[in-house]
Amino acid sequence: MKWTDTRQIAIALADSRPDVDPRYVRFTDLMQWVMALEGFNDDPKHCGEKILEAIQMAWIEEVE
């Protein structure tokens, strides 16, 4: 997975952290959790606020 795979990342986060409400996740935590996902392999320097926002929104949609 890469940073731009927002839907795939959101699904993986929903599966790996079912007890977390994505509406209240700090971006610093979100970035660490994404980088820790199995199958994630991208440079942290390619991540920015817009990407984290997109991941968070996709995660919110996934759990609703």
mmJSON file of the N, C-alpha and C atoms, coordinates in Angstrom:
{"data_MODEL":{"atom_site":{
"group_PDB":["ATOM","ATOM","ATOM","ATOM","ATOM","ATOM","ATOM","ATOM","ATOM","ATOM","ATOM","ATOM","ATOM","ATOM","ATOM","ATOM","ATOM","ATOM","ATOM","ATOM","ATOM","ATOM","ATOM","ATOM","ATOM","ATOM","ATOM","ATOM","ATOM","ATOM","ATOM","ATOM","ATOM","ATOM","ATOM","ATOM","ATOM","ATOM","ATOM","ATOM","ATOM","ATOM","ATOM","ATOM","ATOM","ATOM","ATOM","ATOM","ATOM","ATOM","ATOM","ATOM","ATOM","ATOM","ATOM","ATOM","ATOM","ATOM","ATOM","ATOM","ATOM","ATOM","ATOM","ATOM","ATOM","ATOM","ATOM","ATOM","ATOM","ATOM","ATOM","ATOM","ATOM","ATOM","ATOM","ATOM","ATOM","ATOM","ATOM","ATOM","ATOM","ATOM","ATOM","ATOM","ATOM","ATOM","ATOM","ATOM","ATOM","ATOM","ATOM","ATOM","ATOM","ATOM","ATOM","ATOM","ATOM","ATOM","ATOM","ATOM","ATOM","ATOM","ATOM","ATOM","ATOM","ATOM","ATOM","ATOM","ATOM","ATOM","ATOM","ATOM","ATOM","ATOM","ATOM","ATOM","ATOM","ATOM","ATOM","ATOM","ATOM","ATOM","ATOM","ATOM","ATOM","ATOM","ATOM","ATOM","ATOM","ATOM","ATOM","ATOM","ATOM","ATOM","ATOM","ATOM","ATOM","ATOM","ATOM","ATOM","ATOM","ATOM","ATOM","ATOM","ATOM","ATOM","ATOM","ATOM","ATOM","ATOM","ATOM","ATOM","ATOM","ATOM","ATOM","ATOM","ATOM","ATOM","ATOM","ATOM","ATOM","ATOM","ATOM","ATOM","ATOM","ATOM","ATOM","ATOM","ATOM","ATOM","ATOM","ATOM","ATOM","ATOM","ATOM","ATOM","ATOM","ATOM","ATOM","ATOM","ATOM","ATOM","ATOM","ATOM","ATOM","ATOM","ATOM","ATOM","ATOM","ATOM","ATOM","ATOM"],
"id":[1,2,3,4,5,6,7,8,9,10,11,12,13,14,15,16,17,18,19,20,21,22,23,24,25,26,27,28,29,30,31,32,33,34,35,36,37,38,39,40,41,42,43,44,45,46,47,48,49,50,51,52,53,54,55,56,57,58,59,60,61,62,63,64,65,66,67,68,69,70,71,72,73,74,75,76,77,78,79,80,81,82,83,84,85,86,87,88,89,90,91,92,93,94,95,96,97,98,99,100,101,102,103,104,105,106,107,108,109,110,111,112,113,114,115,116,117,118,119,120,121,122,123,124,125,126,127,128,129,130,131,132,133,134,135,136,137,138,139,140,141,142,143,144,145,146,147,148,149,150,151,152,153,154,155,156,157,158,159,160,161,162,163,164,165,166,167,168,169,170,171,172,173,174,175,176,177,178,179,180,181,182,183,184,185,186,187,188,189,190,191,192],
"type_symbol":["N","C","C","N","C","C","N","C","C","N","C","C","N","C","C","N","C","C","N","C","C","N","C","C","N","C","C","N","C","C","N","C","C","N","C","C","N","C","C","N","C","C","N","C","C","N","C","C","N","C","C","N","C","C","N","C","C","N","C","C","N","C","C","N","C","C","N","C","C","N","C","C","N","C","C","N","C","C","N","C","C","N","C","C","N","C","C","N","C","C","N","C","C","N","C","C","N","C","C","N","C","C","N","C","C","N","C","C","N","C","C","N","C","C","N","C","C","N","C","C","N","C","C","N","C","C","N","C","C","N","C","C","N","C","C","N","C","C","N","C","C","N","C","C","N","C","C","N","C","C","N","C","C","N","C","C","N","C","C","N","C","C","N","C","C","N","C","C","N","C","C","N","C","C","N","C","C","N","C","C","N","C","C","N","C","C","N","C","C","N","C","C"],
"label_atom_id":["N","CA","C","N","CA","C","N","CA","C","N","CA","C","N","CA","C","N","CA","C","N","CA","C","N","CA","C","N","CA","C","N","CA","C","N","CA","C","N","CA","C","N","CA","C","N","CA","C","N","CA","C","N","CA","C","N","CA","C","N","CA","C","N","CA","C","N","CA","C","N","CA","C","N","CA","C","N","CA","C","N","CA","C","N","CA","C","N","CA","C","N","CA","C","N","CA","C","N","CA","C","N","CA","C","N","CA","C","N","CA","C","N","CA","C","N","CA","C","N","CA","C","N","CA","C","N","CA","C","N","CA","C","N","CA","C","N","CA","C","N","CA","C","N","CA","C","N","CA","C","N","CA","C","N","CA","C","N","CA","C","N","CA","C","N","CA","C","N","CA","C","N","CA","C","N","CA","C","N","CA","C","N","CA","C","N","CA","C","N","CA","C","N","CA","C","N","CA","C","N","CA","C","N","CA","C","N","CA","C","N","CA","C","N","CA","C","N","CA","C","N","CA","C"],
"label_alt_id":[null,null,null,null,null,null,null,null,null,null,null,null,null,null,null,null,null,null,null,null,null,null,null,null,null,null,null,null,null,null,null,null,null,null,null,null,null,null,null,null,null,null,null,null,null,null,null,null,null,null,null,null,null,null,null,null,null,null,null,null,null,null,null,null,null,null,null,null,null,null,null,null,null,null,null,null,null,null,null,null,null,null,null,null,null,null,null,null,null,null,null,null,null,null,null,null,null,null,null,null,null,null,null,null,null,null,null,null,null,null,null,null,null,null,null,null,null,null,null,null,null,null,null,null,null,null,null,null,null,null,null,null,null,null,null,null,null,null,null,null,null,null,null,null,null,null,null,null,null,null,null,null,null,null,null,null,null,null,null,null,null,null,null,null,null,null,null,null,null,null,null,null,null,null,null,null,null,null,null,null,null,null,null,null,null,null,null,null,null,null,null,null],
"label_comp_id":["MET","MET","MET","LYS","LYS","LYS","TRP","TRP","TRP","THR","THR","THR","ASP","ASP","ASP","THR","THR","THR","ARG","ARG","ARG","GLN","GLN","GLN","ILE","ILE","ILE","ALA","ALA","ALA","ILE","ILE","ILE","ALA","ALA","ALA","LEU","LEU","LEU","ALA","ALA","ALA","ASP","ASP","ASP","SER","SER","SER","ARG","ARG","ARG","PRO","PRO","PRO","ASP","ASP","ASP","VAL","VAL","VAL","ASP","ASP","ASP","PRO","PRO","PRO","ARG","ARG","ARG","TYR","TYR","TYR","VAL","VAL","VAL","ARG","ARG","ARG","PHE","PHE","PHE","THR","THR","THR","ASP","ASP","ASP","LEU","LEU","LEU","MET","MET","MET","GLN","GLN","GLN","TRP","TRP","TRP","VAL","VAL","VAL","MET","MET","MET","ALA","ALA","ALA","LEU","LEU","LEU","GLU","GLU","GLU","GLY","GLY","GLY","PHE","PHE","PHE","ASN","ASN","ASN","ASP","ASP","ASP","ASP","ASP","ASP","PRO","PRO","PRO","LYS","LYS","LYS","HIS","HIS","HIS","CYS","CYS","CYS","GLY","GLY","GLY","GLU","GLU","GLU","LYS","LYS","LYS","ILE","ILE","ILE","LEU","LEU","LEU","GLU","GLU","GLU","ALA","ALA","ALA","ILE","ILE","ILE","GLN","GLN","GLN","MET","MET","MET","ALA","ALA","ALA","TRP","TRP","TRP","ILE","ILE","ILE","GLU","GLU","GLU","GLU","GLU","GLU","VAL","VAL","VAL","GLU","GLU","GLU"],
"label_asym_id":["A","A","A","A","A","A","A","A","A","A","A","A","A","A","A","A","A","A","A","A","A","A","A","A","A","A","A","A","A","A","A","A","A","A","A","A","A","A","A","A","A","A","A","A","A","A","A","A","A","A","A","A","A","A","A","A","A","A","A","A","A","A","A","A","A","A","A","A","A","A","A","A","A","A","A","A","A","A","A","A","A","A","A","A","A","A","A","A","A","A","A","A","A","A","A","A","A","A","A","A","A","A","A","A","A","A","A","A","A","A","A","A","A","A","A","A","A","A","A","A","A","A","A","A","A","A","A","A","A","A","A","A","A","A","A","A","A","A","A","A","A","A","A","A","A","A","A","A","A","A","A","A","A","A","A","A","A","A","A","A","A","A","A","A","A","A","A","A","A","A","A","A","A","A","A","A","A","A","A","A","A","A","A","A","A","A","A","A","A","A","A","A"],
"label_entity_id":["1","1","1","1","1","1","1","1","1","1","1","1","1","1","1","1","1","1","1","1","1","1","1","1","1","1","1","1","1","1","1","1","1","1","1","1","1","1","1","1","1","1","1","1","1","1","1","1","1","1","1","1","1","1","1","1","1","1","1","1","1","1","1","1","1","1","1","1","1","1","1","1","1","1","1","1","1","1","1","1","1","1","1","1","1","1","1","1","1","1","1","1","1","1","1","1","1","1","1","1","1","1","1","1","1","1","1","1","1","1","1","1","1","1","1","1","1","1","1","1","1","1","1","1","1","1","1","1","1","1","1","1","1","1","1","1","1","1","1","1","1","1","1","1","1","1","1","1","1","1","1","1","1","1","1","1","1","1","1","1","1","1","1","1","1","1","1","1","1","1","1","1","1","1","1","1","1","1","1","1","1","1","1","1","1","1","1","1","1","1","1","1"],
"label_seq_id":[1,1,1,2,2,2,3,3,3,4,4,4,5,5,5,6,6,6,7,7,7,8,8,8,9,9,9,10,10,10,11,11,11,12,12,12,13,13,13,14,14,14,15,15,15,16,16,16,17,17,17,18,18,18,19,19,19,20,20,20,21,21,21,22,22,22,23,23,23,24,24,24,25,25,25,26,26,26,27,27,27,28,28,28,29,29,29,30,30,30,31,31,31,32,32,32,33,33,33,34,34,34,35,35,35,36,36,36,37,37,37,38,38,38,39,39,39,40,40,40,41,41,41,42,42,42,43,43,43,44,44,44,45,45,45,46,46,46,47,47,47,48,48,48,49,49,49,50,50,50,51,51,51,52,52,52,53,53,53,54,54,54,55,55,55,56,56,56,57,57,57,58,58,58,59,59,59,60,60,60,61,61,61,62,62,62,63,63,63,64,64,64],
"pdbx_PDB_ins_code":[null,null,null,null,null,null,null,null,null,null,null,null,null,null,null,null,null,null,null,null,null,null,null,null,null,null,null,null,null,null,null,null,null,null,null,null,null,null,null,null,null,null,null,null,null,null,null,null,null,null,null,null,null,null,null,null,null,null,null,null,null,null,null,null,null,null,null,null,null,null,null,null,null,null,null,null,null,null,null,null,null,null,null,null,null,null,null,null,null,null,null,null,null,null,null,null,null,null,null,null,null,null,null,null,null,null,null,null,null,null,null,null,null,null,null,null,null,null,null,null,null,null,null,null,null,null,null,null,null,null,null,null,null,null,null,null,null,null,null,null,null,null,null,null,null,null,null,null,null,null,null,null,null,null,null,null,null,null,null,null,null,null,null,null,null,null,null,null,null,null,null,null,null,null,null,null,null,null,null,null,null,null,null,null,null,null,null,null,null,null,null,null],
"Cartn_x":[0.834,0.0,0.878,0.343,0.99,0.05,0.554,-0.253,-1.518,-1.456,-2.604,-3.679,-3.43,-4.418,-5.37,-6.052,-6.827,-7.922,-8.637,-9.729,-9.174,-8.123,-7.509,-6.954,-6.341,-5.824,-6.965,-8.048,-9.202,-9.788,-9.888,-10.408,-9.479,-8.181,-7.211,-7.258,-7.413,-7.497,-8.785,-9.878,-11.151,-11.064,-10.366,-10.203,-9.242,-8.166,-7.134,-7.416,-8.273,-8.571,-10.08,-10.833,-12.297,-12.814,-12.004,-12.435,-12.133,-11.555,-11.163,-12.212,-12.622,-13.506,-12.629,-12.631,-11.716,-11.947,-13.104,-13.363,-12.469,-11.915,-11.147,-9.671,-9.188,-7.795,-6.911,-5.817,-4.834,-4.046,-3.667,-2.928,-1.587,-0.963,0.317,0.11,-0.97,-1.281,-1.66,-2.487,-2.939,-1.755,-0.824,0.352,1.131,1.325,2.045,1.285,-0.027,-0.839,-0.809,-0.869,-0.82,0.524,1.603,2.93,3.137,2.386,2.515,1.645,0.781,-0.092,0.711,0.277,0.903,0.645,1.672,1.538,1.753,1.906,2.166,3.657,3.978,5.38,5.518,5.585,5.765,6.598,7.162,8.035,7.198,7.523,6.788,6.832,7.831,7.951,6.88,6.244,5.19,3.838,3.803,2.556,2.423,1.194,0.906,-0.479,-0.835,-2.121,-3.297,-3.234,-4.338,-4.514,-3.43,-3.511,-4.1,-3.65,-4.181,-5.66,-6.076,-7.498,-8.302,-7.778,-8.474,-8.592,-7.53,-7.56,-8.584,-8.571,-9.51,-10.958,-11.238,-12.608,-13.038,-12.127,-12.45,-12.695,-11.936,-12.105,-13.461,-13.822,-15.128,-16.247,-16.146,-17.151,-17.183,-16.034,-15.939,-16.671,-16.56,-17.157,-18.64,-19.114,-20.532,-21.445],
"Cartn_y":[-1.182,0.0,1.244,2.269,3.58,4.592,5.787,6.824,7.13,6.996,7.336,6.252,5.109,4.019,4.238,5.38,5.788,4.789,4.271,3.337,2.05,1.522,0.294,0.515,1.659,1.992,2.101,2.762,2.923,1.574,0.667,-0.676,-1.388,-1.294,-1.944,-1.339,-0.034,0.611,0.211,0.158,-0.248,-1.672,-2.535,-3.931,-4.052,-3.279,-3.436,-2.631,-1.63,-0.782,-0.548,-1.625,-1.499,-0.684,-0.52,0.219,1.716,2.172,3.572,4.311,5.486,6.354,7.267,7.089,7.842,9.355,9.796,11.239,11.951,11.204,11.82,11.429,10.929,10.49,11.678,11.821,12.861,12.4,13.351,13.006,12.361,12.74,12.112,10.623,10.284,8.872,8.164,8.817,8.217,7.868,8.77,8.52,7.303,7.199,6.048,4.75,4.785,3.577,3.109,4.061,3.691,3.046,3.655,3.107,1.736,1.416,0.123,-0.961,-0.587,-1.577,-2.588,-3.832,-4.873,-4.571,-4.614,-4.349,-2.899,-2.024,-0.618,-0.432,0.206,0.4,1.684,2.807,4.083,5.0,5.992,6.939,7.897,8.048,8.995,10.421,10.743,12.086,12.359,11.311,11.475,11.749,11.778,11.988,13.462,13.956,15.322,15.398,16.597,16.791,16.402,16.728,16.395,14.881,14.16,12.695,12.129,12.624,12.141,12.468,13.64,13.997,13.033,12.706,11.785,10.394,9.943,8.643,8.665,9.73,9.841,9.846,10.588,10.643,9.272,8.592,7.259,6.284,6.413,5.552,5.819,7.085,7.43,6.807,6.931,6.333,4.821,4.218,2.762,2.25,2.962,2.476,2.852,3.755,4.146,3.212],
"Cartn_z":[0.0,0.0,0.0,-0.613,-0.643,0.014,0.282,0.931,0.131,-1.167,-2.007,-2.038,-1.439,-1.379,-0.204,-0.204,0.972,1.346,0.362,0.673,1.287,0.705,1.209,2.625,2.853,4.183,5.178,4.778,5.672,6.077,5.141,5.441,6.424,6.181,7.066,8.473,8.555,9.874,10.597,9.882,10.487,11.023,10.289,10.721,11.899,11.876,12.907,14.169,14.066,15.228,15.347,15.575,15.614,16.799,17.829,19.019,18.933,17.823,17.674,16.843,17.315,16.55,15.701,14.384,13.531,13.546,14.017,14.069,15.078,16.031,17.111,17.103,15.986,15.882,15.518,16.237,15.9,14.681,13.84,12.628,12.939,14.041,14.394,14.664,15.365,15.612,14.316,13.521,12.268,11.377,11.263,10.426,10.925,12.228,12.796,12.571,12.75,12.569,11.121,10.19,8.773,8.454,8.91,8.613,9.244,10.303,10.971,10.328,9.392,8.764,7.958,8.039,7.234,5.759,4.979,3.559,3.177,4.16,3.844,3.608,2.489,2.141,1.331,2.021,1.346,2.232,1.628,2.319,3.17,4.448,5.294,4.754,3.976,3.414,2.356,1.85,0.852,1.498,2.801,3.534,3.911,3.805,4.212,4.823,5.239,5.908,5.011,3.728,2.821,2.691,2.645,2.553,3.835,4.979,6.256,6.386,5.923,5.942,5.073,3.894,2.994,3.616,4.262,4.938,6.07,6.852,7.966,7.473,6.428,5.88,5.337,4.665,4.148,5.298,6.37,7.537,8.181,8.307,8.882,8.036,6.716,5.824,5.988,6.166,6.294,7.537,8.641,9.887,10.013,9.181,9.261,8.517],
"occupancy":[1.0,1.0,1.0,1.0,1.0,1.0,1.0,1.0,1.0,1.0,1.0,1.0,1.0,1.0,1.0,1.0,1.0,1.0,1.0,1.0,1.0,1.0,1.0,1.0,1.0,1.0,1.0,1.0,1.0,1.0,1.0,1.0,1.0,1.0,1.0,1.0,1.0,1.0,1.0,1.0,1.0,1.0,1.0,1.0,1.0,1.0,1.0,1.0,1.0,1.0,1.0,1.0,1.0,1.0,1.0,1.0,1.0,1.0,1.0,1.0,1.0,1.0,1.0,1.0,1.0,1.0,1.0,1.0,1.0,1.0,1.0,1.0,1.0,1.0,1.0,1.0,1.0,1.0,1.0,1.0,1.0,1.0,1.0,1.0,1.0,1.0,1.0,1.0,1.0,1.0,1.0,1.0,1.0,1.0,1.0,1.0,1.0,1.0,1.0,1.0,1.0,1.0,1.0,1.0,1.0,1.0,1.0,1.0,1.0,1.0,1.0,1.0,1.0,1.0,1.0,1.0,1.0,1.0,1.0,1.0,1.0,1.0,1.0,1.0,1.0,1.0,1.0,1.0,1.0,1.0,1.0,1.0,1.0,1.0,1.0,1.0,1.0,1.0,1.0,1.0,1.0,1.0,1.0,1.0,1.0,1.0,1.0,1.0,1.0,1.0,1.0,1.0,1.0,1.0,1.0,1.0,1.0,1.0,1.0,1.0,1.0,1.0,1.0,1.0,1.0,1.0,1.0,1.0,1.0,1.0,1.0,1.0,1.0,1.0,1.0,1.0,1.0,1.0,1.0,1.0,1.0,1.0,1.0,1.0,1.0,1.0,1.0,1.0,1.0,1.0,1.0,1.0],
"B_iso_or_equiv":[0.0,0.0,0.0,0.0,0.0,0.0,0.0,0.0,0.0,0.0,0.0,0.0,0.0,0.0,0.0,0.0,0.0,0.0,0.0,0.0,0.0,0.0,0.0,0.0,0.0,0.0,0.0,0.0,0.0,0.0,0.0,0.0,0.0,0.0,0.0,0.0,0.0,0.0,0.0,0.0,0.0,0.0,0.0,0.0,0.0,0.0,0.0,0.0,0.0,0.0,0.0,0.0,0.0,0.0,0.0,0.0,0.0,0.0,0.0,0.0,0.0,0.0,0.0,0.0,0.0,0.0,0.0,0.0,0.0,0.0,0.0,0.0,0.0,0.0,0.0,0.0,0.0,0.0,0.0,0.0,0.0,0.0,0.0,0.0,0.0,0.0,0.0,0.0,0.0,0.0,0.0,0.0,0.0,0.0,0.0,0.0,0.0,0.0,0.0,0.0,0.0,0.0,0.0,0.0,0.0,0.0,0.0,0.0,0.0,0.0,0.0,0.0,0.0,0.0,0.0,0.0,0.0,0.0,0.0,0.0,0.0,0.0,0.0,0.0,0.0,0.0,0.0,0.0,0.0,0.0,0.0,0.0,0.0,0.0,0.0,0.0,0.0,0.0,0.0,0.0,0.0,0.0,0.0,0.0,0.0,0.0,0.0,0.0,0.0,0.0,0.0,0.0,0.0,0.0,0.0,0.0,0.0,0.0,0.0,0.0,0.0,0.0,0.0,0.0,0.0,0.0,0.0,0.0,0.0,0.0,0.0,0.0,0.0,0.0,0.0,0.0,0.0,0.0,0.0,0.0,0.0,0.0,0.0,0.0,0.0,0.0,0.0,0.0,0.0,0.0,0.0,0.0],
"pdbx_formal_charge":[null,null,null,null,null,null,null,null,null,null,null,null,null,null,null,null,null,null,null,null,null,null,null,null,null,null,null,null,null,null,null,null,null,null,null,null,null,null,null,null,null,null,null,null,null,null,null,null,null,null,null,null,null,null,null,null,null,null,null,null,null,null,null,null,null,null,null,null,null,null,null,null,null,null,null,null,null,null,null,null,null,null,null,null,null,null,null,null,null,null,null,null,null,null,null,null,null,null,null,null,null,null,null,null,null,null,null,null,null,null,null,null,null,null,null,null,null,null,null,null,null,null,null,null,null,null,null,null,null,null,null,null,null,null,null,null,null,null,null,null,null,null,null,null,null,null,null,null,null,null,null,null,null,null,null,null,null,null,null,null,null,null,null,null,null,null,null,null,null,null,null,null,null,null,null,null,null,null,null,null,null,null,null,null,null,null,null,null,null,null,null,null],
"auth_seq_id":[1,1,1,2,2,2,3,3,3,4,4,4,5,5,5,6,6,6,7,7,7,8,8,8,9,9,9,10,10,10,11,11,11,12,12,12,13,13,13,14,14,14,15,15,15,16,16,16,17,17,17,18,18,18,19,19,19,20,20,20,21,21,21,22,22,22,23,23,23,24,24,24,25,25,25,26,26,26,27,27,27,28,28,28,29,29,29,30,30,30,31,31,31,32,32,32,33,33,33,34,34,34,35,35,35,36,36,36,37,37,37,38,38,38,39,39,39,40,40,40,41,41,41,42,42,42,43,43,43,44,44,44,45,45,45,46,46,46,47,47,47,48,48,48,49,49,49,50,50,50,51,51,51,52,52,52,53,53,53,54,54,54,55,55,55,56,56,56,57,57,57,58,58,58,59,59,59,60,60,60,61,61,61,62,62,62,63,63,63,64,64,64],
"auth_comp_id":["MET","MET","MET","LYS","LYS","LYS","TRP","TRP","TRP","THR","THR","THR","ASP","ASP","ASP","THR","THR","THR","ARG","ARG","ARG","GLN","GLN","GLN","ILE","ILE","ILE","ALA","ALA","ALA","ILE","ILE","ILE","ALA","ALA","ALA","LEU","LEU","LEU","ALA","ALA","ALA","ASP","ASP","ASP","SER","SER","SER","ARG","ARG","ARG","PRO","PRO","PRO","ASP","ASP","ASP","VAL","VAL","VAL","ASP","ASP","ASP","PRO","PRO","PRO","ARG","ARG","ARG","TYR","TYR","TYR","VAL","VAL","VAL","ARG","ARG","ARG","PHE","PHE","PHE","THR","THR","THR","ASP","ASP","ASP","LEU","LEU","LEU","MET","MET","MET","GLN","GLN","GLN","TRP","TRP","TRP","VAL","VAL","VAL","MET","MET","MET","ALA","ALA","ALA","LEU","LEU","LEU","GLU","GLU","GLU","GLY","GLY","GLY","PHE","PHE","PHE","ASN","ASN","ASN","ASP","ASP","ASP","ASP","ASP","ASP","PRO","PRO","PRO","LYS","LYS","LYS","HIS","HIS","HIS","CYS","CYS","CYS","GLY","GLY","GLY","GLU","GLU","GLU","LYS","LYS","LYS","ILE","ILE","ILE","LEU","LEU","LEU","GLU","GLU","GLU","ALA","ALA","ALA","ILE","ILE","ILE","GLN","GLN","GLN","MET","MET","MET","ALA","ALA","ALA","TRP","TRP","TRP","ILE","ILE","ILE","GLU","GLU","GLU","GLU","GLU","GLU","VAL","VAL","VAL","GLU","GLU","GLU"],
"auth_asym_id":["A","A","A","A","A","A","A","A","A","A","A","A","A","A","A","A","A","A","A","A","A","A","A","A","A","A","A","A","A","A","A","A","A","A","A","A","A","A","A","A","A","A","A","A","A","A","A","A","A","A","A","A","A","A","A","A","A","A","A","A","A","A","A","A","A","A","A","A","A","A","A","A","A","A","A","A","A","A","A","A","A","A","A","A","A","A","A","A","A","A","A","A","A","A","A","A","A","A","A","A","A","A","A","A","A","A","A","A","A","A","A","A","A","A","A","A","A","A","A","A","A","A","A","A","A","A","A","A","A","A","A","A","A","A","A","A","A","A","A","A","A","A","A","A","A","A","A","A","A","A","A","A","A","A","A","A","A","A","A","A","A","A","A","A","A","A","A","A","A","A","A","A","A","A","A","A","A","A","A","A","A","A","A","A","A","A","A","A","A","A","A","A"],
"auth_atom_id":["N","CA","C","N","CA","C","N","CA","C","N","CA","C","N","CA","C","N","CA","C","N","CA","C","N","CA","C","N","CA","C","N","CA","C","N","CA","C","N","CA","C","N","CA","C","N","CA","C","N","CA","C","N","CA","C","N","CA","C","N","CA","C","N","CA","C","N","CA","C","N","CA","C","N","CA","C","N","CA","C","N","CA","C","N","CA","C","N","CA","C","N","CA","C","N","CA","C","N","CA","C","N","CA","C","N","CA","C","N","CA","C","N","CA","C","N","CA","C","N","CA","C","N","CA","C","N","CA","C","N","CA","C","N","CA","C","N","CA","C","N","CA","C","N","CA","C","N","CA","C","N","CA","C","N","CA","C","N","CA","C","N","CA","C","N","CA","C","N","CA","C","N","CA","C","N","CA","C","N","CA","C","N","CA","C","N","CA","C","N","CA","C","N","CA","C","N","CA","C","N","CA","C","N","CA","C","N","CA","C","N","CA","C","N","CA","C","N","CA","C","N","CA","C"],
"pdbx_PDB_model_num":[1,1,1,1,1,1,1,1,1,1,1,1,1,1,1,1,1,1,1,1,1,1,1,1,1,1,1,1,1,1,1,1,1,1,1,1,1,1,1,1,1,1,1,1,1,1,1,1,1,1,1,1,1,1,1,1,1,1,1,1,1,1,1,1,1,1,1,1,1,1,1,1,1,1,1,1,1,1,1,1,1,1,1,1,1,1,1,1,1,1,1,1,1,1,1,1,1,1,1,1,1,1,1,1,1,1,1,1,1,1,1,1,1,1,1,1,1,1,1,1,1,1,1,1,1,1,1,1,1,1,1,1,1,1,1,1,1,1,1,1,1,1,1,1,1,1,1,1,1,1,1,1,1,1,1,1,1,1,1,1,1,1,1,1,1,1,1,1,1,1,1,1,1,1,1,1,1,1,1,1,1,1,1,1,1,1,1,1,1,1,1,1]
}}}
